[in-house]
Amino acid sequence: MQELDARGALSELTEILIALDGFRDDPTRAVIIDELEPQISARIPRHSSVRREVLAIVQECLRVPGGLAALIDVLTAFHGDDRKVERIRRLAEVLTVPLTLREGERRELVAILGSEPGRPWLAAYLGTASPVVERLPADPEEAVAVLEDLPAPQGMTPRVLRFTQALMASRRAPEQMREAVDRWNTRLTRRLGLPHPPPPPEREPGRHADEDPLLVLSLQPYLPLGDSCLLSAWLGYGEDGWLTLLQEDEPRLLSQVPHMIDDFMAVVRDYTGGRPPRRVEFLLPRFLLDLPVDQWVTNGRDPVGGSLESALGVRCPVVVRDLERATDPLAYHEWARRWDAFTGGGALPEDEVLWLGPGRRTGWHGPRAVPDSVCAVVVEPPDPEDRSRTATADALATALDAGVPVVLWERRTGPADRTPRGTFRWTARELMHGGRSEQLPERVRSLRADALRSAELEWGRHVALLWDDPTRTVGAGGALRWP
């Protein structure tokens, strides 16, 4: 039975270590401990008793992912291909086989996870199952089954236990759920003969925002300039984790897309414990970059004509990205170079922002219109006498073709809707230079919120921001690889 195997393997592993020449000698044992990863060696208390110190080493190696494997590597370096070291390797494999829960344990864990509405366990699940997990589990039962099926690499804690430990440390889950998981975890580790994990560390109160995910949506045109698209959506979490929420191979009308936003935002709230995403990014073809995606409503009402207070761009930063450039490998070098300059730190110098007026002369715009030092562009509203509806689009295309990653403009193009240039210039300058460059999406969100309370700023609801990070792409394996 696995219960006896685990207990016996742990006991035998301890006895072999005690019998090793290097472990019997205090100075050599100290050197072995120092050779381990700092996160392991720093937590091992020194004892005058060899047995107590060996037990402490084993316990810490079991608590840290990859700890047993690291210990075996150090022992191999000290003892070579000794038969005792080989036996330790085999015992470690016994301790890290895929965990099989008893039926009662499985039912209890599923019931705990399902005791609260939504998926407050989602962040812990993704952090444990990534990068193997490919889609959102339908329910807690499927989540537990996936974790059970994932074998832990040699020397690592079983995935189910890593999941429950992460959930206990999470402030996204309700306290009652965390306490129930802690009791379940205690009983399971006792049955398996494994050390109970230490109490989860206190989380810093101000760190939540940095850990919040991205919501990325792609609207791939089904036909050129048509009114239908292939919709995809991803949740971006951690340093480079992506969970596919939707990837359609049948087209849907563009007018149907706003009705999908609430479903995606519900997954985000499950992950964050109720907060909005750090940012929502829309990958759009160039002819749709003026789509007012930030004005779509997210409270379950009419997603187009509902309350402005519930608009997506008021609740969280909303930006657009250039879908065409993202699939053009030739565009990457200049795009990445300008992005590196933009993210250099601090507020943007004025000479790095180009104010591009919509041109009225054919051929006035082009990549040469954007100096190499520029990393952001502001497209000014057209002159009142300019009745062209394509002037802003032409200027925007100039910025994109030159590899500019950040562009600010006003969507309205009709002569009757145009914002006075002086008002726009003053506000745009505050947005571009009024703080650190990485905070620009939040400053635009704040402008959209202020526009709801001020008739003079009403035009601010129509400001669009292209925020195109070439290093943050959906999927793994390179800067320009997209699902």
DAVENHU-V678955 format. One record per pair of residues at least 24 apart in sequence whose ideal C-beta (glycine too) atoms are under 10 Angstrom apart, sorted by the first residue. I is the first residue (numbers start at 0). J is the second residue. D is the distance in whole Angstrom. If there is no record, write none. Layout:
I/J/D, I/J/D
This chain:
1/93/9, 1/96/7, 1/97/10, 1/98/8, 1/99/6, 1/190/10, 1/191/8, 2/101/9, 2/190/6, 2/191/7, 2/192/7, 3/192/9, 4/90/10, 4/93/6, 4/94/9, 4/96/8, 4/191/10, 4/192/9, 5/90/10, 5/93/7, 5/94/6, 5/95/10, 5/96/9, 5/98/9, 5/190/9, 5/191/5, 5/192/5, 5/193/7, 6/190/9, 6/191/8, 6/192/4, 6/193/9, 7/90/9, 7/93/8, 7/192/8, 8/87/10, 8/89/9, 8/90/4, 8/91/8, 8/92/9, 8/93/4, 8/94/5, 8/95/10, 8/96/10, 8/192/8, 9/54/10, 9/57/7, 9/58/10, 9/61/8, 9/90/8, 9/93/9, 9/94/7, 9/191/9, 9/192/5, 9/193/7, 9/194/9, 10/90/10, 10/192/8, 11/86/8, 11/87/9, 11/89/10, 11/90/6, 11/93/9, 12/53/9, 12/57/6, 12/60/10, 12/61/10, 12/67/9, 12/70/10, 12/86/8, 12/87/6, 12/89/10, 12/90/5, 12/91/7, 12/93/9, 12/94/8, 13/50/8, 13/53/6, 13/54/6, 13/56/9, 13/57/6, 13/58/10, 13/90/10, 14/50/9, 14/53/9, 15/53/10, 15/74/10, 15/82/10, 15/83/5, 15/84/9, 15/86/6, 15/87/6, 15/90/8, 16/49/9, 16/50/10, 16/52/10, 16/53/5, 16/54/9, 16/56/7, 16/57/7, 16/70/9, 16/74/8, 16/83/9, 16/87/7, 17/49/6, 17/50/6, 17/52/9, 17/53/5, 17/54/9, 18/53/10, 18/83/7, 19/53/9, 19/74/7, 19/77/9, 19/78/7, 19/81/8, 19/83/6, 19/84/8, 19/87/9, 20/77/9, 20/78/8, 20/81/9, 20/83/9, 21/73/9, 21/74/8, 21/77/5, 21/78/7, 21/81/10, 22/49/7, 22/52/8, 22/53/6, 22/56/9, 22/74/9, 22/77/10, 22/78/10, 23/49/6, 23/53/10, 24/49/9, 25/49/8, 25/52/9, 27/77/7, 28/52/7, 28/53/8, 28/56/9, 30/73/9, 30/77/8, 31/56/8, 31/70/8, 31/73/6, 31/74/7, 31/76/9, 31/77/6, 31/78/10, 32/56/7, 32/59/10, 32/70/10, 32/73/9, 33/73/9, 34/69/9, 34/70/9, 34/72/9, 34/73/5, 34/74/10, 34/76/8, 34/77/8, 35/59/8, 35/60/8, 35/63/9, 35/66/8, 35/69/6, 35/70/7, 35/72/9, 35/73/6, 36/60/10, 36/63/7, 36/65/8, 36/66/8, 36/69/6, 36/70/10, 36/73/10, 38/62/9, 38/63/6, 38/64/10, 38/65/10, 38/66/9, 38/69/10, 39/63/5, 39/65/9, 39/66/5, 39/69/7, 39/70/8, 40/69/10, 42/197/9, 54/194/9, 55/194/10, 57/94/10, 57/194/8, 58/193/9, 58/194/4, 58/195/9, 58/196/10, 58/197/10, 59/194/9, 59/197/10, 60/91/9, 60/154/7, 60/194/10, 61/91/10, 61/94/7, 61/95/9, 61/154/9, 61/155/9, 61/156/7, 61/160/10, 61/188/10, 61/193/6, 61/194/6, 61/196/9, 62/156/7, 62/164/9, 62/193/9, 62/194/6, 62/195/9, 62/196/6, 62/197/7, 63/154/9, 63/155/9, 63/156/8, 64/151/8, 64/152/8, 64/154/8, 64/155/5, 64/156/6, 64/161/7, 65/151/10, 65/152/7, 65/153/8, 65/154/5, 65/155/6, 65/156/10, 66/91/10, 66/154/6, 66/155/8, 66/156/9, 67/91/5, 67/92/9, 67/94/7, 67/95/7, 67/153/7, 67/154/3, 67/155/8, 67/156/10, 68/95/9, 68/152/8, 68/153/5, 68/154/3, 68/155/8, 69/154/7, 70/154/8, 71/153/8, 71/154/7, 72/154/9, 88/153/8, 88/154/10, 91/153/6, 91/154/6, 91/155/10, 92/153/6, 92/154/9, 94/151/9, 94/153/9, 94/154/8, 94/155/10, 94/156/9, 94/157/9, 94/191/9, 94/192/9, 94/193/8, 95/150/8, 95/151/5, 95/152/7, 95/153/6, 95/154/6, 95/155/6, 95/156/8, 95/157/7, 96/150/7, 96/151/8, 96/157/8, 97/146/10, 97/147/7, 97/148/7, 97/149/7, 97/150/4, 97/151/7, 97/157/7, 97/158/8, 97/159/9, 98/146/8, 98/147/6, 98/148/10, 98/149/9, 98/150/9, 98/151/8, 98/156/9, 98/157/4, 98/158/7, 98/159/5, 98/160/7, 98/187/9, 98/191/8, 99/147/7, 99/157/10, 99/159/10, 100/143/8, 100/144/10, 100/146/9, 100/147/6, 100/157/10, 100/159/7, 100/187/8, 101/187/9, 101/190/8, 104/143/10, 104/159/9, 104/183/7, 104/186/8, 104/187/6, 104/190/8, 105/140/8, 105/143/6, 105/144/8, 105/147/8, 105/159/9, 106/140/9, 106/143/10, 107/179/9, 107/182/10, 107/183/6, 107/186/9, 107/187/10, 108/139/8, 108/140/10, 108/142/9, 108/143/6, 108/146/9, 108/147/10, 108/159/8, 108/162/9, 108/163/8, 108/179/9, 108/180/8, 108/183/6, 108/184/9, 108/187/9, 109/138/8, 109/139/5, 109/140/5, 109/141/9, 109/142/8, 109/143/6, 109/144/9, 110/139/8, 110/140/10, 110/179/9, 110/183/10, 111/139/8, 111/163/9, 111/166/9, 111/172/10, 111/175/9, 111/176/6, 111/177/10, 111/178/10, 111/179/5, 111/180/6, 111/182/9, 111/183/6, 112/136/10, 112/138/9, 112/139/4, 112/140/9, 112/142/7, 112/143/7, 112/162/10, 112/163/10, 112/166/8, 112/172/9, 112/176/8, 112/179/9, 112/180/8, 113/138/7, 113/139/5, 113/140/8, 113/142/10, 113/176/10, 114/139/9, 114/173/9, 114/175/8, 114/176/6, 114/179/7, 115/172/8, 115/173/6, 115/175/8, 115/176/6, 116/173/10, 116/269/9, 117/265/7, 117/266/9, 117/268/7, 117/269/5, 117/270/10, 117/272/9, 117/273/9, 118/142/8, 118/171/10, 118/172/10, 118/265/9, 118/266/8, 118/268/9, 118/269/4, 118/270/8, 119/166/9, 119/169/8, 119/171/6, 119/172/4, 119/173/6, 119/176/7, 119/177/9, 119/268/9, 119/269/7, 119/270/9, 119/271/10, 119/272/6, 119/273/9, 120/162/8, 120/163/9, 120/165/9, 120/166/6, 120/169/8, 120/171/8, 120/172/6, 120/176/8, 120/177/10, 120/180/9, 120/269/8, 120/270/10, 121/169/10, 121/171/8, 121/172/9, 121/212/10, 121/234/9, 121/236/9, 121/242/9, 121/266/7, 121/267/10, 121/268/10, 121/269/5, 121/270/5, 121/271/9, 121/272/10, 122/165/8, 122/166/9, 122/169/6, 122/170/10, 122/171/5, 122/172/8, 122/210/8, 122/211/10, 122/212/8, 122/236/7, 122/237/9, 122/269/8, 122/270/5, 122/271/8, 122/272/8, 123/161/9, 123/162/6, 123/163/8, 123/164/9, 123/165/4, 123/166/4, 123/167/9, 123/168/8, 123/169/5, 123/171/8, 123/172/7, 123/180/9, 123/270/10, 124/158/10, 124/162/6, 124/165/8, 124/166/8, 124/242/10, 124/269/10, 124/270/9, 125/162/10, 125/165/10, 125/212/9, 125/234/8, 125/236/6, 125/237/8, 125/240/6, 125/241/10, 125/242/6, 125/270/7, 126/161/8, 126/162/8, 126/165/6, 126/166/10, 126/169/9, 126/236/8, 126/237/7, 126/240/8, 127/156/10, 127/158/6, 127/159/8, 127/160/9, 127/161/5, 127/162/4, 127/163/9, 127/164/9, 127/165/6, 127/166/9, 128/158/7, 128/161/9, 128/162/8, 128/240/10, 128/242/10, 129/236/8, 129/237/7, 129/239/9, 129/240/5, 129/241/9, 129/242/8, 130/237/10, 130/239/9, 130/240/7, 130/241/9, 130/475/7, 131/158/9, 132/240/9, 132/242/7, 132/243/10, 133/241/10, 133/242/8, 133/243/7, 134/242/7, 134/243/6, 134/244/8, 134/245/10, 134/246/9, 135/234/8, 135/242/6, 135/243/8, 135/244/6, 135/245/9, 135/266/7, 135/269/9, 156/188/10, 156/193/8, 156/196/8, 157/187/9, 157/191/8, 157/193/9, 159/184/9, 159/187/8, 160/184/7, 160/187/7, 160/188/7, 160/191/8, 160/193/8, 160/196/8, 161/196/9, 163/187/8, 163/188/9, 163/196/9, 164/188/10, 164/195/10, 164/196/5, 164/197/9, 164/199/7, 165/199/9, 166/199/9, 167/196/8, 167/198/8, 167/199/5, 168/196/9, 168/198/9, 168/199/3, 168/200/7, 168/201/9, 168/202/7, 169/199/8, 169/202/8, 169/272/8, 170/199/10, 170/201/9, 170/202/5, 170/204/9, 170/206/9, 170/207/8, 170/272/7, 171/202/10, 171/207/8, 171/210/9, 171/268/10, 171/269/9, 171/270/7, 171/271/7, 171/272/4, 171/273/8, 171/274/9, 172/272/7, 173/272/9, 207/271/7, 207/272/8, 207/274/7, 207/277/10, 208/271/9, 208/274/8, 208/277/7, 208/441/10, 209/277/8, 210/236/8, 210/237/8, 210/270/9, 210/271/8, 210/274/10, 210/277/9, 211/236/9, 211/267/8, 211/270/8, 211/271/5, 211/272/10, 211/274/6, 211/275/8, 211/276/6, 211/277/4, 211/278/9, 211/315/9, 212/236/4, 212/237/8, 212/240/9, 212/241/10, 212/242/9, 212/266/9, 212/267/6, 212/270/5, 212/271/7, 212/274/10, 212/275/10, 212/276/6, 212/277/7, 212/278/9, 213/241/9, 213/267/9, 213/276/6, 213/277/6, 213/278/5, 213/279/8, 213/280/6, 213/471/8, 213/473/9, 214/244/8, 214/260/9, 214/263/6, 214/264/7, 214/266/8, 214/267/6, 214/270/10, 214/275/9, 214/276/4, 214/277/9, 214/278/8, 214/279/5, 214/280/7, 214/281/9, 214/311/9, 214/315/8, 214/317/9, 215/241/8, 215/244/9, 215/263/10, 215/276/9, 215/278/9, 215/279/8, 215/280/5, 215/281/8, 215/282/7, 215/320/8, 215/471/9, 215/472/9, 215/473/6, 215/481/10, 216/244/9, 216/245/9, 216/256/8, 216/259/8, 216/260/8, 216/263/7, 216/279/7, 216/280/7, 216/281/5, 216/282/7, 216/283/9, 216/292/8, 216/320/10, 217/245/10, 217/246/9, 217/247/10, 217/280/9, 217/281/8, 217/282/4, 217/283/8, 217/284/10, 217/320/9, 217/322/7, 217/325/9, 217/473/8, 217/481/8, 217/482/9, 218/251/10, 218/253/7, 218/256/7, 218/281/7, 218/282/7, 218/283/6, 218/284/7, 218/287/6, 218/290/8, 218/292/9, 218/322/8, 219/247/9, 219/250/9, 219/282/8, 219/283/9, 219/284/8, 219/322/7, 219/326/10, 219/481/10, 220/250/9, 220/253/9, 220/283/9, 220/284/5, 220/286/8, 220/287/8, 220/322/9, 220/323/10, 221/247/10, 221/249/9, 221/250/4, 221/251/9, 221/252/10, 221/253/10, 222/250/8, 223/284/9, 223/286/9, 224/284/9, 224/286/6, 224/287/10, 225/250/8, 225/252/10, 225/253/9, 226/250/10, 226/252/6, 226/253/5, 226/254/8, 227/251/6, 227/252/5, 227/253/7, 227/254/9, 227/255/9, 228/252/8, 228/253/6, 228/255/9, 228/256/7, 228/283/9, 228/284/9, 228/287/8, 230/255/8, 230/256/6, 230/259/7, 231/282/8, 231/473/8, 231/481/9, 231/482/7, 232/256/10, 232/259/8, 232/260/9, 232/262/9, 232/263/5, 232/266/9, 232/473/10, 233/263/9, 233/280/9, 233/282/10, 233/473/5, 233/474/8, 233/481/10, 233/482/8, 234/263/8, 234/266/6, 234/267/7, 234/269/10, 234/270/7, 234/276/8, 235/276/9, 235/277/9, 235/278/9, 235/280/8, 235/471/7, 235/472/10, 235/473/7, 236/267/10, 236/270/7, 236/271/10, 236/276/10, 236/277/10, 239/470/10, 239/471/8, 239/472/9, 239/474/9, 239/475/7, 240/475/9, 241/472/9, 241/473/6, 241/474/6, 241/475/7, 241/482/8, 242/266/8, 242/270/9, 243/473/9, 243/474/9, 243/482/7, 246/482/6, 253/287/8, 253/290/8, 254/302/10, 254/303/8, 255/302/10, 256/281/9, 256/290/9, 256/292/9, 256/295/8, 256/302/9, 257/291/10, 257/292/8, 257/294/9, 257/295/4, 257/296/8, 257/297/9, 257/301/9, 257/302/4, 257/303/6, 257/305/10, 257/311/9, 258/295/9, 258/299/10, 258/301/9, 258/302/5, 258/303/9, 259/295/10, 259/302/9, 260/292/9, 260/295/6, 260/296/8, 260/297/5, 260/299/10, 260/302/6, 260/311/6, 261/295/10, 261/296/9, 261/297/6, 261/298/8, 261/299/5, 261/300/9, 261/302/7, 263/297/9, 264/297/5, 264/298/9, 264/299/10, 264/311/8, 264/314/8, 264/315/9, 265/297/10, 265/299/10, 267/315/9, 274/314/10, 274/315/9, 275/311/9, 275/314/5, 275/315/4, 275/316/9, 275/444/10, 276/311/10, 276/314/9, 276/315/6, 276/316/9, 276/317/10, 277/315/7, 277/316/8, 277/440/9, 277/441/10, 278/315/7, 278/316/5, 278/317/7, 278/318/6, 278/440/6, 278/441/9, 278/444/9, 278/466/8, 278/468/10, 278/471/10, 279/311/6, 279/312/8, 279/314/9, 279/315/6, 279/316/7, 279/317/5, 279/318/7, 279/319/10, 279/440/10, 280/316/9, 280/317/8, 280/318/6, 280/319/8, 280/320/6, 280/440/9, 280/466/7, 280/467/9, 280/468/9, 280/471/9, 280/473/9, 281/311/10, 281/317/7, 281/318/7, 281/319/5, 281/320/7, 281/322/9, 282/319/8, 282/320/5, 282/321/8, 282/322/5, 282/323/10, 282/325/7, 282/326/10, 282/467/9, 282/472/10, 282/473/8, 282/481/8, 283/319/5, 283/320/7, 283/321/7, 283/322/6, 283/323/9, 283/465/9, 284/321/8, 284/322/5, 284/323/6, 285/321/7, 285/322/8, 285/323/6, 285/324/9, 285/392/8, 285/395/8, 285/396/7, 285/399/7, 286/323/10, 286/392/8, 287/319/8, 287/322/9, 288/319/5, 288/320/9, 288/321/7, 288/322/9, 288/323/10, 288/391/10, 288/392/8, 288/395/7, 288/396/10, 288/399/9, 288/406/9, 288/408/9, 288/410/9, 288/463/7, 288/465/7, 289/319/9, 289/391/8, 289/392/8, 289/395/9, 289/408/9, 289/409/10, 289/410/5, 289/411/9, 289/412/8, 289/461/9, 289/463/7, 290/319/8, 290/410/9, 290/463/9, 291/317/10, 291/410/6, 291/411/10, 291/460/8, 291/461/7, 291/463/8, 292/317/6, 292/318/9, 292/319/7, 292/463/9, 293/317/4, 293/318/9, 293/319/9, 293/410/10, 293/443/9, 293/444/8, 293/447/7, 293/460/8, 293/461/9, 293/462/9, 293/463/8, 293/464/9, 294/410/10, 294/447/9, 294/460/7, 294/461/9, 306/451/10, 307/447/9, 307/448/10, 307/450/9, 307/451/5, 307/460/7, 308/448/9, 308/451/6, 308/452/10, 310/447/7, 310/448/9, 310/451/8, 310/460/8, 311/444/10, 311/447/10, 312/440/10, 312/443/8, 312/444/6, 312/446/10, 312/447/5, 312/448/9, 312/450/10, 312/460/8, 312/462/9, 312/463/9, 312/464/9, 313/444/7, 313/445/9, 313/447/5, 313/448/5, 313/449/10, 313/450/9, 313/451/7, 313/460/9, 314/444/8, 314/447/10, 314/448/9, 315/440/9, 315/441/9, 315/444/7, 316/438/9, 316/439/9, 316/440/4, 316/441/5, 316/442/9, 316/443/7, 316/444/5, 316/445/9, 316/447/9, 316/464/8, 316/466/8, 317/440/8, 317/443/8, 317/444/7, 317/447/8, 317/463/9, 317/464/8, 317/466/9, 318/405/9, 318/439/9, 318/440/6, 318/443/8, 318/444/10, 318/463/9, 318/464/5, 318/465/7, 318/466/4, 318/467/8, 318/468/9, 319/406/9, 319/463/6, 319/464/7, 319/465/5, 319/466/8, 319/467/8, 320/404/9, 320/465/7, 320/466/7, 320/467/5, 320/468/8, 320/469/10, 320/471/10, 320/472/10, 321/395/9, 321/396/10, 321/398/10, 321/399/5, 321/403/10, 321/404/9, 321/406/9, 321/465/7, 321/467/6, 322/467/10, 322/481/9, 323/399/8, 324/399/6, 324/400/9, 324/402/8, 324/404/9, 324/467/7, 324/469/9, 324/479/9, 325/467/8, 325/469/8, 325/472/7, 325/473/9, 325/478/9, 325/479/7, 325/480/10, 325/481/6, 326/479/7, 326/480/10, 326/481/7, 327/479/8, 328/477/10, 328/478/9, 328/479/6, 330/399/9, 330/400/8, 330/401/10, 330/402/6, 330/469/9, 330/479/9, 331/402/9, 331/469/6, 331/477/10, 331/478/6, 331/479/6, 332/402/8, 332/469/9, 333/366/9, 333/369/10, 333/371/9, 333/400/10, 333/401/7, 333/402/3, 333/403/9, 333/404/10, 333/469/10, 334/399/9, 334/401/9, 334/402/4, 334/403/8, 334/404/6, 334/467/7, 334/468/10, 334/469/5, 334/478/9, 334/479/10, 335/402/8, 335/404/8, 335/468/10, 335/469/5, 335/470/7, 335/478/7, 336/371/8, 336/374/9, 336/402/7, 336/404/10, 336/469/9, 337/369/9, 337/371/9, 337/372/9, 337/373/7, 337/374/4, 337/375/8, 337/376/10, 337/398/10, 337/401/8, 337/402/5, 337/403/6, 337/404/6, 337/405/8, 337/467/10, 337/469/9, 338/374/7, 338/402/9, 338/403/9, 338/404/4, 338/405/8, 338/467/8, 338/468/6, 338/469/5, 338/470/7, 338/471/10, 339/374/8, 339/404/9, 339/469/9, 339/470/9, 340/371/9, 340/372/8, 340/373/9, 340/374/4, 340/375/9, 340/404/9, 340/436/10, 341/373/10, 341/374/4, 341/375/6, 341/403/9, 341/404/6, 341/405/6, 341/436/6, 341/437/9, 341/439/9, 341/466/10, 341/467/10, 341/468/9, 342/374/9, 342/404/9, 342/405/10, 342/435/10, 342/436/6, 342/437/7, 342/468/8, 342/470/9, 343/374/8, 343/436/8, 344/435/7, 344/436/8, 344/437/9, 345/434/9, 345/435/6, 345/436/7, 345/437/10, 346/431/9, 346/432/6, 346/433/7, 346/434/6, 346/435/6, 346/436/7, 346/438/9, 347/374/7, 347/375/6, 347/405/9, 347/431/6, 347/432/6, 347/433/10, 347/434/10, 347/435/9, 347/436/5, 347/439/8, 348/372/9, 348/374/10, 348/432/8, 349/428/8, 349/431/8, 349/432/7, 351/375/7, 351/431/9, 351/432/10, 351/436/9, 352/376/7, 352/377/6, 352/403/10, 352/405/9, 352/407/9, 352/427/9, 352/428/9, 352/431/5, 352/432/7, 352/436/10, 353/377/7, 353/378/9, 353/397/10, 353/398/8, 353/401/9, 353/403/8, 353/406/10, 354/378/8, 354/379/6, 354/424/8, 354/427/8, 354/428/9, 354/431/10, 355/379/7, 355/391/10, 355/393/10, 355/394/5, 355/395/9, 355/397/7, 355/398/7, 355/401/10, 355/403/9, 355/406/9, 355/408/9, 356/380/9, 356/381/8, 356/382/8, 356/385/10, 356/390/9, 356/391/10, 356/394/7, 356/420/9, 357/381/5, 357/382/8, 357/385/7, 357/387/8, 357/389/9, 357/390/3, 357/391/5, 357/392/9, 357/393/7, 357/394/5, 357/395/9, 357/397/10, 357/408/9, 357/412/9, 358/385/9, 358/387/10, 358/390/7, 358/393/6, 358/394/7, 358/397/8, 359/384/9, 359/385/6, 359/387/7, 359/390/7, 359/393/10, 361/393/9, 363/393/9, 363/394/9, 363/397/9, 364/390/9, 364/393/5, 364/394/6, 364/395/10, 364/396/7, 364/397/4, 364/398/9, 364/400/9, 364/401/10, 365/393/10, 365/396/9, 365/397/6, 365/400/7, 365/401/8, 366/397/7, 366/398/9, 366/399/10, 366/400/5, 366/401/4, 366/402/8, 366/403/10, 367/397/9, 367/401/8, 368/394/9, 368/397/6, 368/398/9, 368/400/10, 368/401/8, 369/397/7, 369/398/6, 369/399/10, 369/400/8, 369/401/4, 369/402/8, 369/403/6, 370/401/9, 371/401/9, 371/402/10, 373/398/9, 373/401/8, 373/402/10, 373/403/7, 373/405/10, 374/402/9, 374/403/7, 374/404/7, 374/405/7, 374/436/9, 375/403/7, 375/404/8, 375/405/4, 375/406/7, 375/407/7, 375/431/6, 375/436/8, 375/439/8, 375/465/10, 375/466/10, 376/401/8, 376/403/5, 376/404/10, 376/405/7, 376/406/5, 376/407/7, 376/408/8, 376/431/10, 376/465/9, 377/405/10, 377/406/8, 377/407/5, 377/408/7, 377/409/10, 377/423/9, 377/424/8, 377/427/5, 377/428/8, 377/430/9, 377/431/7, 378/406/6, 378/407/7, 378/408/4, 378/409/8, 378/423/10, 378/427/9, 378/463/9, 378/465/10, 379/407/10, 379/408/8, 379/409/9, 379/418/10, 379/420/6, 379/423/7, 379/424/7, 379/427/8, 380/408/8, 380/409/6, 380/411/8, 380/412/9, 380/416/9, 380/417/5, 380/418/5, 380/419/8, 380/420/6, 380/422/9, 380/423/6, 380/424/9, 380/458/9, 381/409/10, 381/412/7, 381/414/8, 381/417/6, 381/420/9, 382/414/10, 382/417/9, 382/420/8, 383/414/7, 383/415/10, 383/417/6, 383/419/9, 383/420/9, 384/414/9, 385/412/10, 385/414/8, 385/417/9, 386/412/10, 386/413/9, 386/414/5, 387/412/8, 387/414/9, 388/412/5, 388/413/7, 388/414/9, 391/417/10, 391/463/10, 395/463/9, 395/465/8, 398/465/8, 399/465/8, 399/467/8, 402/467/10, 402/469/9, 403/465/8, 403/467/8, 404/465/8, 404/466/8, 404/467/5, 404/468/7, 404/469/7, 405/431/9, 405/436/8, 405/439/7, 405/440/10, 405/464/8, 405/465/6, 405/466/6, 405/467/7, 405/468/9, 406/463/8, 406/464/7, 406/465/4, 406/466/9, 406/467/8, 407/431/7, 407/439/8, 407/443/8, 407/462/7, 407/463/7, 407/464/6, 407/465/8, 407/466/10, 408/461/9, 408/462/7, 408/463/6, 408/464/8, 408/465/8, 409/458/7, 409/459/9, 409/460/10, 409/461/5, 409/462/6, 409/463/7, 410/458/10, 410/460/9, 410/461/5, 410/462/8, 410/463/5, 411/458/7, 411/460/10, 411/461/5, 411/462/10, 412/461/10, 416/458/8, 416/461/8, 417/458/9, 418/457/9, 418/458/4, 418/459/9, 418/461/8, 418/462/9, 419/458/9, 422/455/8, 422/456/9, 422/458/8, 422/459/10, 423/458/8, 423/459/10, 423/462/9, 426/456/8, 426/458/9, 426/459/7, 426/462/8, 427/462/8, 430/459/10, 430/462/8, 430/464/9, 437/466/10, 439/464/7, 439/466/7, 440/464/6, 440/466/6
